[in-house]
């Protein structure tokens, strides 16, 4: 499978714990995006990488959230001191400027439940 | 800010045609996407419009009017497997941002009935 992969697919954690999610984009894609989606809503943009550089961060992204893409390939999203409001599906997507029309390919998501 | 509106739910009959509308207000517009999302799965790309007019792709077509801030997705010959949420997403350059972002509507949940 050469699509976007995410790990884990499901995570249940207690409030106050830290969690980390991983995303592996399509190999030739240099752009990587993180989104958060709650029930009945569309995905909300969180952050964007071009290669290893984090170029954009949403104002939604509090200081408890941090994302990295150290070698310009896979990315991690860490949430510190989780809160119940962090419960959501976390989606990763990737794209390439060579592609048309800037289509973003989404991974299967990591569903986070904070108890 | 960005505002994208689409109906919350629609129901249509197998074999019929359904039109899902999307209106948007945004700055720095650079294209409109439609994605399909089955329950519990990731969104998958359906169509993209950047110029006014109709783009046809098999059973699916998408229309854009930039002056009206309006798009629709047309699904023909509906099949049961078309039951899903359909997300309208606008590619735009937010004020102060250095790169384009994709902002999604809340999605329209389509139910196809026999």
gemmi code that builds the backbone of each chain (N, CA, C; Angstrom):
import gemmi

chains = {
    "A": [
        ("UNK", (0.845, -1.199, 0.000), (0.000, 0.000, 0.000), (0.875, 1.242, 0.000)),
        ("UNK", (0.694, 2.119, -0.964), (1.556, 3.283, -1.070), (0.831, 4.548, -0.667)),
        ("UNK", (-0.280, 4.441, 0.042), (-1.015, 5.610, 0.477), (-0.442, 6.187, 1.753)),
        ("UNK", (-1.154, 7.187, 2.302), (-0.772, 7.787, 3.571), (-1.148, 6.828, 4.705)),
        ("UNK", (-0.221, 6.610, 5.610), (-0.527, 5.733, 6.746), (-0.390, 6.494, 8.051)),
        ("UNK", (-1.183, 6.098, 9.026), (-1.157, 6.727, 10.330), (-1.149, 5.661, 11.419)),
        ("UNK", (-0.482, 5.976, 12.502), (-0.368, 5.023, 13.594), (-0.354, 5.765, 14.935)),
        ("UNK", (-1.117, 5.320, 15.933), (-2.060, 4.207, 15.869), (-3.364, 4.612, 15.205)),
        ("UNK", (-4.234, 3.655, 14.979), (-5.544, 3.978, 14.414), (-6.500, 4.440, 15.502)),
        ("UNK", (-6.310, 3.920, 16.689), (-7.150, 4.296, 17.822), (-6.258, 4.480, 19.042)),
        ("UNK", (-6.614, 5.480, 19.870), (-5.872, 5.707, 21.096), (-6.854, 6.162, 22.162)),
        ("UNK", (-6.843, 5.450, 23.282), (-7.642, 5.854, 24.434), (-6.664, 6.237, 25.525)),
        ("UNK", (-6.839, 7.408, 26.095), (-5.922, 7.880, 27.108), (-6.688, 8.598, 28.209)),
        ("UNK", (-6.054, 8.705, 29.347), (-6.680, 9.411, 30.457), (-6.296, 10.884, 30.393)),
        ("UNK", (-7.201, 11.713, 30.834), (-6.963, 13.154, 30.872), (-5.656, 13.436, 31.602)),
        ("UNK", (-4.863, 14.327, 30.999), (-3.600, 14.689, 31.610), (-2.398, 13.951, 31.055)),
        ("UNK", (-2.656, 12.861, 30.328), (-1.549, 12.096, 29.741), (-1.111, 12.740, 28.420)),
        ("UNK", (0.105, 12.403, 28.008), (0.615, 12.853, 26.709), (0.412, 11.749, 25.681)),
        ("UNK", (0.140, 12.136, 24.446), (0.001, 11.160, 23.365), (0.777, 11.655, 22.153)),
        ("UNK", (1.228, 10.700, 21.357), (1.949, 11.033, 20.117), (1.421, 10.176, 18.996)),
        ("UNK", (1.158, 10.816, 17.860), (0.678, 10.122, 16.675), (1.722, 10.257, 15.568)),
        ("UNK", (1.721, 9.257, 14.707), (2.678, 9.273, 13.595), (1.942, 9.254, 12.265)),
        ("UNK", (2.515, 9.954, 11.293), (1.980, 9.944, 9.929), (3.119, 9.682, 8.956)),
        ("UNK", (2.905, 8.743, 8.065), (3.840, 8.492, 6.966), (3.159, 8.898, 5.664)),
        ("UNK", (3.634, 9.956, 5.025), (2.970, 10.417, 3.791), (3.362, 9.532, 2.613)),
        ("UNK", (2.749, 9.809, 1.485), (3.148, 9.168, 0.236), (4.582, 9.594, -0.055)),
        ("UNK", (5.412, 8.677, -0.467), (6.864, 8.887, -0.433), (7.338, 10.099, -1.235)),
        ("UNK", (6.749, 10.403, -2.354), (7.258, 11.519, -3.146), (6.590, 12.853, -2.801)),
        ("UNK", (5.720, 12.844, -1.791), (5.015, 14.067, -1.411), (5.837, 14.866, -0.403)),
        ("UNK", (6.109, 16.139, -0.733), (6.905, 16.945, 0.177), (6.044, 17.801, 1.104)),
        ("UNK", (4.727, 17.808, 0.878), (3.836, 18.612, 1.713), (3.004, 17.702, 2.604)),
        ("UNK", (2.912, 18.074, 3.858), (2.204, 17.253, 4.833), (1.335, 18.155, 5.707)),
        ("UNK", (0.116, 17.695, 5.963), (-0.870, 18.491, 6.693), (-1.445, 17.651, 7.833)),
        ("UNK", (-1.766, 18.320, 8.924), (-2.532, 17.697, 10.009), (-3.866, 18.425, 10.147)),
        ("UNK", (-4.920, 17.612, 10.331), (-6.262, 18.143, 10.539), (-6.869, 17.447, 11.760)),
        ("UNK", (-7.872, 18.089, 12.330), (-8.661, 17.478, 13.397), (-10.119, 17.498, 12.958)),
        ("UNK", (-10.794, 16.383, 13.188), (-12.205, 16.293, 12.790), (-13.022, 15.724, 13.940)),
        ("UNK", (-14.081, 16.444, 14.305), (-15.013, 15.951, 15.303), (-16.312, 15.560, 14.628)),
        ("UNK", (-17.140, 14.832, 15.326), (-18.361, 14.267, 14.755), (-19.258, 15.356, 14.169)),
        ("UNK", (-19.665, 15.167, 12.943), (-20.571, 16.113, 12.300), (-19.913, 17.374, 11.776)),
        ("UNK", (-18.587, 17.408, 11.816), (-17.860, 18.569, 11.325), (-16.914, 18.155, 10.206)),
        ("UNK", (-16.515, 19.118, 9.414), (-15.470, 18.839, 8.441), (-14.105, 18.914, 9.118)),
        ("UNK", (-13.072, 18.417, 8.450), (-11.722, 18.516, 9.017), (-11.317, 19.978, 9.227)),
        ("UNK", (-10.629, 20.251, 10.351), (-10.125, 21.589, 10.641), (-8.608, 21.568, 10.531)),
        ("UNK", (-8.069, 22.509, 9.798), (-6.630, 22.598, 9.590), (-5.908, 22.866, 10.901)),
        ("UNK", (-4.831, 22.117, 11.125), (-4.000, 22.342, 12.310), (-2.632, 22.903, 11.944)),
        ("UNK", (-1.922, 22.212, 11.027), (-0.586, 22.646, 10.696), (-0.145, 22.064, 9.363)),
        ("UNK", (0.911, 22.656, 8.792), (1.366, 22.303, 7.446), (2.890, 22.323, 7.393)),
        ("UNK", (3.455, 21.296, 6.783), (4.904, 21.200, 6.565), (5.199, 21.170, 5.078)),
        ("UNK", (6.259, 21.850, 4.709), (6.838, 21.653, 3.389), (8.250, 21.136, 3.629)),
        ("UNK", (8.465, 19.919, 3.221), (9.694, 19.198, 3.618), (9.754, 19.179, 5.149)),
        ("UNK", (10.855, 19.598, 5.749), (10.941, 19.538, 7.212), (10.479, 20.830, 7.884)),
        ("UNK", (10.164, 21.856, 7.094), (9.806, 23.155, 7.646), (8.307, 23.240, 7.950)),
        ("UNK", (7.999, 23.625, 9.177), (6.598, 23.844, 9.548), (6.236, 25.270, 9.146)),
        ("UNK", (5.433, 25.413, 8.098), (5.181, 26.728, 7.508), (3.946, 27.417, 8.059)),
        ("UNK", (2.988, 26.651, 8.496), (1.745, 27.248, 8.990), (1.245, 26.495, 10.213)),
        ("UNK", (0.710, 27.258, 11.151), (0.045, 26.675, 12.324), (-1.263, 27.400, 12.535)),
        ("UNK", (-2.314, 26.659, 12.738), (-3.604, 27.261, 12.998), (-3.637, 27.884, 14.386)),
        ("UNK", (-4.460, 28.905, 14.511), (-4.661, 29.503, 15.839), (-5.377, 28.530, 16.765)),
        ("UNK", (-5.975, 27.478, 16.161), (-6.624, 26.442, 16.964), (-5.598, 25.631, 17.748)),
        ("UNK", (-4.359, 25.641, 17.273), (-3.327, 24.784, 17.845), (-2.774, 25.434, 19.106)),
        ("UNK", (-3.194, 24.878, 20.265), (-2.711, 25.469, 21.519), (-1.270, 25.044, 21.766)),
        ("UNK", (-0.692, 25.620, 22.837), (0.693, 25.322, 23.188), (0.877, 23.860, 23.579)),
        ("UNK", (-0.206, 23.157, 23.851), (-0.086, 21.744, 24.234), (0.166, 20.845, 23.019)),
        ("UNK", (-0.029, 21.404, 21.841), (0.143, 20.642, 20.601), (1.496, 20.997, 19.979)),
        ("UNK", (2.209, 19.980, 19.540), (3.434, 20.237, 18.789), (3.567, 19.188, 17.698)),
        ("UNK", (4.067, 19.614, 16.553), (4.248, 18.706, 15.431), (5.659, 18.855, 14.904)),
        ("UNK", (6.190, 17.742, 14.429), (7.535, 17.738, 13.858), (7.563, 16.913, 12.588)),
        ("UNK", (8.535, 17.220, 11.771), (8.795, 16.407, 10.575), (10.309, 16.470, 10.357)),
        ("UNK", (11.050, 15.799, 11.196), (12.494, 16.021, 11.299), (13.298, 15.770, 10.023)),
        ("UNK", (12.931, 14.815, 9.229), (13.721, 14.509, 8.037), (12.922, 14.761, 6.769)),
        ("UNK", (11.836, 15.462, 6.905), (11.029, 15.741, 5.736), (10.270, 14.544, 5.216)),
        ("UNK", (10.198, 13.478, 6.020), (9.429, 12.314, 5.565), (8.238, 12.127, 6.504)),
        ("UNK", (8.347, 11.262, 7.516), (7.223, 11.065, 8.428), (7.082, 12.267, 9.355)),
        ("UNK", (5.904, 12.374, 9.971), (5.648, 13.461, 10.909), (5.031, 12.898, 12.178)),
        ("UNK", (5.236, 13.600, 13.275), (4.587, 13.248, 14.538), (3.797, 14.441, 15.054)),
        ("UNK", (2.688, 14.146, 15.685), (1.865, 15.151, 16.345), (1.746, 14.740, 17.805)),
        ("UNK", (2.196, 15.592, 18.706), (2.138, 15.290, 20.132), (1.138, 16.227, 20.806)),
        ("UNK", (0.355, 15.651, 21.680), (-0.554, 16.437, 22.507), (-0.149, 16.201, 23.961)),
        ("UNK", (0.189, 17.249, 24.643), (0.572, 17.142, 26.051), (-0.622, 17.471, 26.942)),
        ("UNK", (-0.657, 16.827, 28.096), (-1.699, 17.112, 29.114), (-3.085, 17.095, 28.459)),
        ("UNK", (-3.413, 15.959, 27.870), (-4.657, 15.858, 27.100), (-5.875, 16.263, 27.929)),
        ("UNK", (-6.843, 16.827, 27.227), (-8.128, 17.235, 27.818), (-9.239, 16.500, 27.080)),
        ("UNK", (-10.409, 16.420, 27.696), (-11.511, 15.708, 27.055), (-11.885, 16.352, 25.727)),
        ("UNK", (-11.696, 17.646, 25.619), (-12.004, 18.337, 24.370), (-11.065, 17.985, 23.230)),
        ("UNK", (-9.983, 17.286, 23.539), (-9.062, 16.854, 22.484), (-9.565, 15.601, 21.774)),
        ("UNK", (-10.599, 14.984, 22.307), (-11.149, 13.781, 21.677), (-11.632, 14.118, 20.273)),
        ("UNK", (-11.100, 13.433, 19.290), (-11.399, 13.739, 17.883), (-10.678, 12.724, 17.012)),
        ("UNK", (-10.931, 12.829, 15.705), (-10.154, 12.080, 14.720), (-9.058, 13.019, 14.228)),
        ("UNK", (-7.819, 12.564, 14.265), (-6.695, 13.356, 13.784), (-6.263, 12.789, 12.430)),
        ("UNK", (-6.421, 13.614, 11.419), (-6.152, 13.190, 10.047), (-4.861, 13.813, 9.536)),
        ("UNK", (-4.124, 13.040, 8.808), (-2.915, 13.510, 8.137), (-3.166, 13.435, 6.637)),
        ("UNK", (-2.635, 14.384, 5.913), (-2.766, 14.373, 4.456), (-1.441, 14.795, 3.844)),
        ("UNK", (-1.196, 14.384, 2.617), (0.019, 14.816, 1.934), (-0.302, 15.198, 0.497)),
        ("UNK", (0.586, 16.000, -0.080), (0.405, 16.405, -1.461), (1.761, 16.750, -2.056)),
        ("UNK", (1.766, 16.914, -3.360), (2.984, 17.279, -4.054), (2.686, 18.440, -4.988)),
        ("UNK", (3.607, 19.414, -5.100), (3.359, 20.520, -6.021), (3.336, 20.073, -7.471)),
        ("UNK", (3.922, 18.902, -7.723), (3.919, 18.385, -9.080), (2.560, 17.816, -9.438)),
        ("UNK", (1.780, 17.554, -8.432), (0.461, 16.977, -8.687), (-0.526, 18.056, -9.071)),
        ("UNK", (-1.500, 17.668, -9.756), (-2.578, 18.582, -10.132), (-3.885, 17.945, -9.719)),
        ("UNK", (-4.778, 18.590, -9.111), (-4.791, 20.018, -8.802), (-4.564, 20.292, -7.319)),
        ("UNK", (-3.381, 20.088, -6.842), (-3.059, 20.314, -5.430), (-3.860, 19.398, -4.527)),
        ("UNK", (-4.221, 18.236, -5.077), (-5.045, 17.315, -4.322), (-4.310, 16.815, -3.084)),
        ("UNK", (-5.012, 16.798, -1.974), (-4.461, 16.251, -0.746), (-4.996, 14.834, -0.566)),
        ("UNK", (-4.071, 13.920, -0.278), (-4.417, 12.520, -0.046), (-4.427, 12.301, 1.462)),
        ("UNK", (-5.543, 11.810, 1.962), (-5.703, 11.644, 3.401), (-5.368, 10.231, 3.856)),
        ("UNK", (-4.817, 10.160, 5.058), (-4.635, 8.878, 5.727), (-5.907, 8.457, 6.432)),
        ("UNK", (-5.913, 7.253, 7.039), (-7.119, 6.726, 7.674), (-7.456, 7.406, 8.993)),
        ("UNK", (-6.516, 8.179, 9.546), (-6.796, 8.900, 10.774), (-6.449, 8.131, 12.033)),
        ("UNK", (-6.233, 8.881, 13.102), (-6.079, 8.322, 14.447), (-7.230, 8.860, 15.285)),
        ("UNK", (-8.046, 7.929, 15.806), (-9.163, 8.369, 16.645), (-8.714, 8.412, 18.089)),
        ("UNK", (-8.727, 9.598, 18.677), (-8.309, 9.792, 20.065), (-9.525, 9.943, 20.961)),
        ("UNK", (-9.542, 9.165, 22.026), (-10.578, 9.292, 23.053), (-9.888, 9.604, 24.369)),
        ("UNK", (-10.249, 10.726, 24.960), (-9.682, 11.126, 26.250), (-10.744, 10.923, 27.321)),
        ("UNK", (-10.446, 10.088, 28.292), (-11.445, 9.762, 29.326), (-11.168, 10.531, 30.623)),
    ],
    "B": [
        ("UNK", (-13.223, 35.998, 8.602), (-12.938, 34.583, 8.579), (-13.578, 33.921, 7.383)),
        ("UNK", (-13.423, 32.634, 7.310), (-13.975, 31.874, 6.194), (-15.331, 31.314, 6.585)),
        ("UNK", (-16.261, 31.274, 5.647), (-17.582, 30.763, 5.906), (-17.978, 29.872, 4.746)),
        ("UNK", (-18.222, 28.610, 5.041), (-18.617, 27.648, 4.014), (-19.892, 26.964, 4.481)),
        ("UNK", (-20.941, 27.060, 3.673), (-22.235, 26.507, 4.045), (-22.674, 25.429, 3.074)),
        ("UNK", (-23.148, 24.338, 3.615), (-23.745, 23.275, 2.822), (-24.814, 22.617, 3.670)),
        ("UNK", (-25.826, 22.015, 3.006), (-26.898, 21.396, 3.809), (-26.338, 20.275, 4.677)),
        ("UNK", (-26.981, 20.079, 5.816), (-26.500, 19.069, 6.759), (-26.790, 17.658, 6.274)),
        ("UNK", (-27.995, 17.460, 5.778), (-28.393, 16.114, 5.346), (-29.241, 16.187, 4.094)),
        ("UNK", (-29.163, 15.134, 3.277), (-30.037, 14.990, 2.110), (-30.360, 13.509, 1.942)),
        ("UNK", (-31.509, 13.251, 1.374), (-31.909, 11.873, 1.066), (-32.336, 11.814, -0.387)),
        ("UNK", (-31.907, 10.757, -1.077), (-32.275, 10.595, -2.481), (-32.458, 9.114, -2.772)),
        ("UNK", (-33.126, 8.850, -3.873), (-33.472, 7.474, -4.232), (-32.447, 6.886, -5.191)),
        ("UNK", (-32.178, 5.622, -5.014), (-31.270, 4.900, -5.904), (-31.667, 5.117, -7.369)),
        ("UNK", (-30.681, 5.439, -8.197), (-30.934, 5.673, -9.614), (-31.246, 7.115, -9.962)),
        ("UNK", (-31.532, 7.918, -8.972), (-31.904, 9.314, -9.198), (-30.666, 10.206, -9.316)),
        ("UNK", (-30.923, 11.516, -9.443), (-29.873, 12.535, -9.489), (-30.022, 13.417, -8.252)),
        ("UNK", (-28.908, 13.789, -7.650), (-28.957, 14.688, -6.501), (-27.922, 15.792, -6.667)),
        ("UNK", (-28.281, 16.987, -6.235), (-27.377, 18.140, -6.315), (-27.112, 18.641, -4.896)),
        ("UNK", (-25.846, 18.710, -4.527), (-25.454, 19.193, -3.206), (-24.807, 20.561, -3.393)),
        ("UNK", (-25.387, 21.570, -2.760), (-24.920, 22.941, -2.931), (-23.930, 23.344, -1.856)),
        ("UNK", (-23.082, 24.289, -2.218), (-22.095, 24.829, -1.277), (-21.923, 26.310, -1.580)),
        ("UNK", (-22.051, 27.146, -0.570), (-21.754, 28.561, -0.735), (-20.600, 28.918, 0.193)),
        ("UNK", (-19.802, 29.871, -0.252), (-18.617, 30.216, 0.526), (-18.349, 31.705, 0.478)),
        ("UNK", (-17.715, 32.188, 1.533), (-17.198, 33.551, 1.580), (-15.776, 33.435, 2.106)),
        ("UNK", (-14.824, 33.830, 1.285), (-13.441, 33.653, 1.685), (-12.568, 34.668, 0.987)),
        ("UNK", (-11.402, 34.926, 1.574), (-10.433, 35.804, 0.932), (-9.349, 34.956, 0.289)),
        ("UNK", (-8.775, 35.454, -0.782), (-7.680, 34.737, -1.435), (-8.094, 33.406, -2.026)),
        ("UNK", (-9.275, 33.338, -2.613), (-9.796, 32.091, -3.172), (-8.870, 31.549, -4.265)),
        ("UNK", (-8.628, 30.233, -4.204), (-7.776, 29.600, -5.216), (-8.263, 28.203, -5.562)),
        ("UNK", (-9.567, 27.993, -5.500), (-10.080, 26.713, -5.948), (-11.003, 26.074, -4.938)),
        ("UNK", (-11.877, 25.216, -5.436), (-12.850, 24.547, -4.581), (-12.807, 23.054, -4.849)),
        ("UNK", (-12.768, 22.292, -3.783), (-12.693, 20.834, -3.854), (-13.978, 20.217, -3.307)),
        ("UNK", (-14.300, 19.045, -3.816), (-15.312, 18.187, -3.205), (-14.632, 16.871, -2.822)),
        ("UNK", (-14.903, 16.455, -1.584), (-14.400, 15.193, -1.071), (-15.577, 14.335, -0.634)),
        ("UNK", (-15.406, 13.023, -0.739), (-16.391, 12.067, -0.230), (-15.801, 11.414, 1.015)),
        ("UNK", (-16.620, 11.251, 2.035), (-16.139, 10.609, 3.255), (-17.179, 9.618, 3.764)),
        ("UNK", (-16.845, 8.333, 3.694), (-17.706, 7.321, 4.296), (-17.460, 7.308, 5.787)),
        ("UNK", (-18.475, 6.908, 6.530), (-18.412, 6.932, 7.993), (-17.176, 6.195, 8.497)),
        ("UNK", (-16.404, 6.858, 9.333), (-15.234, 6.241, 9.939), (-14.020, 6.135, 9.029)),
        ("UNK", (-14.133, 6.706, 7.832), (-13.012, 6.615, 6.887), (-12.464, 8.005, 6.556)),
        ("UNK", (-11.340, 8.024, 5.850), (-10.725, 9.283, 5.462), (-11.449, 9.893, 4.261)),
        ("UNK", (-11.402, 11.210, 4.120), (-11.961, 11.842, 2.918), (-11.189, 11.415, 1.673)),
        ("UNK", (-11.907, 11.228, 0.572), (-11.261, 10.935, -0.702), (-11.677, 11.977, -1.729)),
        ("UNK", (-10.744, 12.378, -2.543), (-10.916, 13.448, -3.519), (-11.935, 13.054, -4.586)),
        ("UNK", (-12.845, 13.989, -4.894), (-13.801, 13.777, -5.982), (-13.554, 14.726, -7.148)),
        ("UNK", (-13.436, 16.036, -6.844), (-13.343, 16.993, -7.943), (-12.714, 18.281, -7.477)),
        ("UNK", (-12.309, 19.073, -8.451), (-11.658, 20.365, -8.194), (-12.095, 21.357, -9.264)),
        ("UNK", (-12.488, 22.551, -8.846), (-12.819, 23.640, -9.774), (-12.031, 24.867, -9.359)),
        ("UNK", (-11.394, 25.503, -10.330), (-10.748, 26.783, -10.043), (-11.306, 27.881, -10.963)),
        ("UNK", (-11.804, 27.470, -12.124), (-12.444, 28.408, -13.037), (-13.950, 28.163, -13.041)),
        ("UNK", (-14.705, 29.170, -13.457), (-16.156, 29.022, -13.523), (-16.538, 27.949, -14.532)),
        ("UNK", (-17.587, 27.225, -14.198), (-18.098, 26.245, -15.139), (-18.239, 24.882, -14.533)),
        ("UNK", (-18.520, 23.942, -15.401), (-18.829, 22.580, -15.006), (-17.674, 21.650, -15.335)),
        ("UNK", (-17.282, 20.823, -14.363), (-16.292, 19.773, -14.569), (-17.010, 18.444, -14.423)),
        ("UNK", (-16.899, 17.591, -15.436), (-17.602, 16.317, -15.397), (-16.610, 15.170, -15.285)),
        ("UNK", (-16.978, 14.229, -14.419), (-16.096, 13.080, -14.177), (-16.971, 11.869, -13.924)),
        ("UNK", (-17.338, 11.189, -14.981), (-18.185, 10.013, -14.827), (-19.547, 10.397, -14.293)),
        ("UNK", (-19.965, 9.746, -13.224), (-21.290, 10.026, -12.647), (-21.310, 11.320, -11.836)),
        ("UNK", (-20.118, 11.864, -11.557), (-20.033, 13.053, -10.720), (-19.660, 14.272, -11.561)),
        ("UNK", (-20.306, 15.408, -11.277), (-19.963, 16.677, -11.913), (-19.918, 17.736, -10.825)),
        ("UNK", (-19.078, 18.743, -11.036), (-19.027, 19.845, -10.079), (-19.025, 21.157, -10.838)),
        ("UNK", (-19.734, 22.116, -10.276), (-19.897, 23.427, -10.903), (-19.387, 24.502, -9.969)),
        ("UNK", (-18.833, 25.563, -10.554), (-18.348, 26.689, -9.754), (-18.763, 28.007, -10.390)),
        ("UNK", (-19.231, 28.936, -9.551), (-19.415, 30.332, -9.937), (-18.665, 31.172, -8.907)),
        ("UNK", (-17.542, 31.713, -9.308), (-16.726, 32.481, -8.364), (-17.404, 33.798, -7.988)),
        ("UNK", (-18.097, 34.420, -8.924), (-18.739, 35.708, -8.621), (-19.857, 35.539, -7.600)),
        ("UNK", (-20.483, 34.377, -7.584), (-21.565, 34.109, -6.638), (-21.101, 33.374, -5.396)),
        ("UNK", (-19.848, 32.954, -5.368), (-19.381, 32.172, -4.227), (-20.186, 30.905, -4.058)),
        ("UNK", (-20.355, 30.176, -5.151), (-21.303, 29.060, -5.168), (-20.742, 27.906, -5.965)),
        ("UNK", (-20.976, 26.719, -5.434), (-20.600, 25.500, -6.136), (-21.667, 24.449, -5.885)),
        ("UNK", (-21.752, 23.494, -6.776), (-22.567, 22.317, -6.482), (-21.890, 21.061, -6.993)),
        ("UNK", (-22.222, 19.976, -6.350), (-21.789, 18.637, -6.759), (-23.031, 17.889, -7.224)),
        ("UNK", (-22.961, 17.357, -8.427), (-24.093, 16.645, -9.007), (-23.739, 15.164, -9.099)),
        ("UNK", (-24.556, 14.338, -8.506), (-24.339, 12.904, -8.560), (-25.480, 12.271, -9.364)),
        ("UNK", (-25.129, 11.563, -10.416), (-26.130, 10.935, -11.275), (-26.178, 9.430, -11.020)),
        ("UNK", (-27.290, 8.829, -11.424), (-27.449, 7.364, -11.327), (-26.999, 6.870, -9.958)),
        ("UNK", (-27.609, 7.438, -8.938), (-27.192, 7.155, -7.568), (-27.174, 5.664, -7.271)),
        ("UNK", (-26.143, 5.272, -6.533), (-26.010, 3.902, -6.069), (-25.987, 3.912, -4.543)),
        ("UNK", (-26.316, 2.763, -3.964), (-26.355, 2.683, -2.496), (-24.993, 3.058, -1.900)),
        ("UNK", (-23.915, 2.700, -2.597), (-22.575, 2.970, -2.073), (-22.238, 4.463, -2.060)),
        ("UNK", (-23.096, 5.281, -2.687), (-22.882, 6.735, -2.654), (-23.313, 7.349, -1.331)),
        ("UNK", (-23.956, 6.564, -0.468), (-24.320, 7.059, 0.860), (-23.036, 7.392, 1.621)),
        ("UNK", (-22.865, 8.660, 1.935), (-21.626, 9.143, 2.549), (-21.813, 10.617, 2.873)),
        ("UNK", (-20.795, 11.200, 3.501), (-20.774, 12.654, 3.661), (-19.978, 13.262, 2.521)),
        ("UNK", (-20.443, 14.386, 2.026), (-19.766, 15.085, 0.934), (-19.306, 16.430, 1.459)),
        ("UNK", (-18.002, 16.632, 1.398), (-17.374, 17.802, 1.982), (-16.971, 18.783, 0.890)),
        ("UNK", (-17.408, 20.018, 1.055), (-16.983, 21.118, 0.199), (-15.785, 21.772, 0.886)),
        ("UNK", (-14.708, 22.023, 0.161), (-13.508, 22.605, 0.763), (-12.959, 23.678, -0.158)),
        ("UNK", (-12.597, 24.804, 0.438), (-12.087, 25.939, -0.331), (-10.590, 26.096, -0.084)),
        ("UNK", (-9.836, 26.217, -1.147), (-8.407, 26.498, -1.061), (-8.248, 28.009, -1.112)),
        ("UNK", (-7.602, 28.563, -0.104), (-7.531, 30.022, -0.021), (-6.281, 30.446, 0.720)),
        ("UNK", (-5.977, 31.718, 0.611), (-4.820, 32.284, 1.292), (-5.332, 33.167, 2.426)),
        ("UNK", (-5.315, 32.673, 3.667), (-5.829, 33.476, 4.787), (-4.990, 34.733, 4.982)),
        ("UNK", (-5.579, 35.792, 5.511), (-4.807, 37.007, 5.793), (-3.618, 36.700, 6.695)),
        ("UNK", (-2.458, 37.158, 6.307), (-1.268, 36.941, 7.118), (-0.587, 35.609, 6.915)),
        ("UNK", (-1.208, 34.710, 6.183), (-0.602, 33.394, 5.963), (0.332, 33.437, 4.758)),
        ("UNK", (1.328, 32.573, 4.784), (2.290, 32.547, 3.696), (2.001, 31.473, 2.666)),
        ("UNK", (0.995, 30.635, 2.958), (0.685, 29.555, 2.021), (-0.813, 29.263, 2.041)),
        ("UNK", (-1.238, 28.619, 0.974), (-2.656, 28.306, 0.842), (-3.082, 27.245, 1.859)),
        ("UNK", (-4.315, 27.355, 2.285), (-4.883, 26.373, 3.196), (-6.193, 25.871, 2.627)),
        ("UNK", (-6.601, 24.722, 3.129), (-7.873, 24.123, 2.732), (-8.821, 24.236, 3.926)),
        ("UNK", (-9.946, 24.921, 3.717), (-10.960, 25.028, 4.772), (-12.188, 24.256, 4.323)),
        ("UNK", (-12.647, 23.362, 5.178), (-13.761, 22.476, 4.855), (-15.075, 22.999, 5.422)),
        ("UNK", (-16.158, 22.727, 4.696), (-17.486, 22.876, 5.259), (-17.755, 21.717, 6.203)),
        ("UNK", (-18.947, 21.731, 6.828), (-19.273, 20.693, 7.801), (-19.677, 19.379, 7.150)),
        ("UNK", (-19.914, 19.422, 5.853), (-20.276, 18.201, 5.157), (-21.774, 18.013, 5.036)),
        ("UNK", (-22.185, 17.351, 3.969), (-23.581, 16.993, 3.742), (-23.685, 15.483, 3.777)),
        ("UNK", (-24.462, 14.972, 4.712), (-24.636, 13.534, 4.822), (-25.737, 13.102, 3.861)),
        ("UNK", (-25.354, 12.348, 2.840), (-26.303, 11.870, 1.834), (-26.700, 10.433, 2.135)),
        ("UNK", (-27.987, 10.204, 2.184), (-28.506, 8.846, 2.357), (-29.218, 8.454, 1.072)),
        ("UNK", (-28.784, 7.355, 0.482), (-29.423, 6.835, -0.731), (-30.326, 5.681, -0.320)),
        ("UNK", (-31.606, 5.789, -0.667), (-32.584, 4.767, -0.269), (-33.070, 4.001, -1.493)),
        ("UNK", (-33.454, 2.744, -1.293), (-33.881, 1.927, -2.445), (-35.148, 2.480, -3.080)),
    ],
}
model = gemmi.Model(1)
for chain_id, residues in chains.items():
    chain = gemmi.Chain(chain_id)
    for i, (resn, *xyz) in enumerate(residues, 1):
        res = gemmi.Residue()
        res.name, res.seqid = resn, gemmi.SeqId(i, " ")
        for name, pos in zip(("N", "CA", "C"), xyz):
            atom = gemmi.Atom()
            atom.name, atom.element = name, gemmi.Element(name[0])
            atom.pos, atom.b_iso = gemmi.Position(*pos), 0.0
            res.add_atom(atom)
        chain.add_residue(res)
    model.add_chain(chain)
structure = gemmi.Structure()
structure.add_model(model)
structure.setup_entities()
